[in-house]
Amino acid sequence: PGLVILGKQAIDDDNNQTGQMLAALLGWGQGTFASKVEVSGSTVDVTREVDGGLETVKLNTPAIVTTDLRLNEPRYASLPNIMKAKSKPLEQKTPADYGVDVTPRLTVVSVTEPAKRVAGVKVADVDELVARLKALGVAK
């Protein structure tokens, strides 16, 4: 692909790591937090909001672009269209329909549980903690 477009959020965070890591692994240019994307031949202009206003970067393809919420104004479906959609057939596709091979390429050699941890010891107060640490030679 000449252009990979990703969001900036993962399921647990909002730190824009995936796009930047992918760009680094592939050695491709990256444009982050895009609020506007213009493709022209083999270049991509990515505009993003920064503290001082707008910044535009020009990337050669192949490139990675991560998006900001300002890139697209979502359309909301009307109630009649929602009702119509319920009666329309839903075409299901498989990866094979797109020529994608999903044969596993990894072999699991073994799976083992980690060694059991030794149970901890509760201490009643600071004096007992200090005494135990001294006995172990950790504190003087």
KOLMAR-935913 format. One record per residue (C-alpha): y, x, z. Coordinates in Angstrom, 2 decimals, always signed. Example, Ala and Ser with C-alpha at 12.3 -4.5 7.8 and 13.67 -1.06 7.14 Angstrom:
py|px|pz
-4.50|+12.30|+7.80;
-1.06|+13.67|+7.14;
// end
This chain:
py|px|pz
+0.00|+0.00|+0.00;
+3.54|+1.12|-0.69;
+5.12|-0.77|+2.20;
+3.65|-1.84|+5.54;
+5.71|-4.36|+7.51;
+4.98|-4.80|+11.22;
+6.55|-6.63|+14.13;
+7.91|-4.78|+17.12;
+5.96|-6.57|+19.83;
+2.40|-6.14|+21.01;
+0.50|-8.65|+23.10;
+1.60|-7.00|+26.33;
+4.90|-5.28|+25.63;
+8.01|-5.01|+23.47;
+8.18|-1.28|+22.87;
+7.72|-0.94|+19.08;
+4.94|+1.66|+19.35;
+2.49|+0.52|+16.69;
+4.73|+1.01|+13.66;
+6.03|+4.36|+14.82;
+2.55|+5.63|+15.66;
+1.20|+4.45|+12.28;
+4.07|+6.19|+10.46;
+3.37|+9.41|+12.36;
-0.37|+9.26|+11.69;
+0.11|+8.61|+7.97;
+3.07|+10.97|+7.58;
+5.16|+8.14|+6.07;
+8.86|+7.39|+6.57;
+9.80|+4.61|+8.95;
+12.57|+2.07|+9.41;
+12.56|+0.37|+12.80;
+14.03|-2.91|+14.12;
+14.88|-4.12|+10.60;
+17.27|-7.06|+10.37;
+17.47|-6.76|+6.56;
+15.07|-5.19|+4.04;
+15.83|-4.57|+0.35;
+13.20|-3.09|-1.96;
+14.42|-1.37|-5.12;
+11.77|+0.42|-7.18;
+10.27|+3.16|-5.03;
+12.92|+2.98|-2.28;
+13.51|+0.59|+0.60;
+16.89|+0.02|+2.28;
+16.42|-0.99|+5.92;
+19.42|-2.33|+7.84;
+19.24|-2.54|+11.61;
+21.59|-3.36|+14.45;
+22.68|-0.46|+16.65;
+25.19|-0.31|+19.49;
+28.05|+0.61|+17.14;
+27.31|-2.03|+14.49;
+24.88|-1.85|+11.58;
+22.96|+1.18|+10.34;
+21.21|+1.35|+6.97;
+18.50|+3.87|+6.19;
+16.99|+4.49|+2.75;
+13.27|+5.23|+2.69;
+11.01|+6.41|-0.10;
+7.75|+4.53|-0.39;
+5.19|+4.61|+1.02;
+6.94|+3.57|+4.23;
+6.51|+1.64|+7.47;
+9.07|-1.01|+8.49;
+9.14|-2.72|+11.88;
+11.06|-5.95|+12.11;
+13.55|-7.54|+14.45;
+13.88|-11.26|+15.12;
+17.01|-11.40|+12.93;
+15.04|-10.57|+9.78;
+13.94|-14.16|+9.25;
+15.24|-17.58|+10.22;
+12.11|-19.64|+10.92;
+11.71|-23.04|+9.29;
+10.53|-25.84|+11.49;
+8.08|-28.32|+10.03;
+9.12|-31.96|+10.00;
+6.87|-34.55|+11.61;
+5.90|-36.16|+8.26;
+4.87|-32.75|+6.88;
+2.84|-32.03|+10.02;
+1.00|-35.33|+9.56;
+0.36|-34.57|+5.86;
-0.99|-31.13|+6.72;
-3.68|-32.67|+8.94;
-5.30|-34.35|+5.94;
-5.14|-31.38|+3.56;
-8.27|-29.27|+3.06;
-8.26|-25.86|+4.69;
-9.71|-23.16|+2.46;
-11.66|-20.56|+4.40;
-11.96|-17.06|+3.03;
-14.08|-14.10|+4.04;
-13.20|-10.40|+3.85;
-15.61|-10.15|+0.89;
-13.39|-12.60|-1.03;
-10.72|-9.88|-0.97;
-13.09|-7.02|-1.73;
-12.98|-5.67|+1.83;
-16.07|-3.92|+3.15;
-16.49|-4.61|+6.88;
-19.65|-2.56|+7.32;
-19.37|-0.64|+10.62;
-18.64|+3.04|+10.05;
-19.30|+4.13|+13.63;
-22.60|+4.59|+15.43;
-22.82|+4.11|+19.18;
-24.74|+7.06|+20.55;
-24.90|+5.92|+24.18;
-23.12|+3.85|+26.76;
-23.31|+4.79|+30.44;
-21.62|+3.62|+33.59;
-19.33|+6.06|+35.38;
-20.60|+7.66|+38.58;
-20.21|+5.53|+41.70;
-17.18|+6.38|+43.78;
-17.55|+7.35|+47.41;
-16.23|+4.64|+49.70;
-12.84|+5.28|+51.26;
-12.08|+5.52|+54.96;
-9.57|+3.30|+56.73;
-7.35|+4.88|+59.35;
-5.62|+3.00|+62.13;
-2.35|+4.95|+62.22;
-0.48|+8.02|+61.02;
-1.82|+10.24|+63.79;
-5.42|+9.52|+62.76;
-4.52|+10.16|+59.09;
-2.97|+13.53|+59.93;
-5.99|+14.48|+62.07;
-8.42|+13.63|+59.22;
-6.32|+15.56|+56.68;
-6.27|+18.59|+58.99;
-10.04|+18.35|+59.46;
-10.48|+18.38|+55.68;
-8.18|+21.40|+55.40;
-5.66|+19.49|+53.26;
-2.85|+19.56|+55.84;
-1.87|+22.11|+58.49;
// end
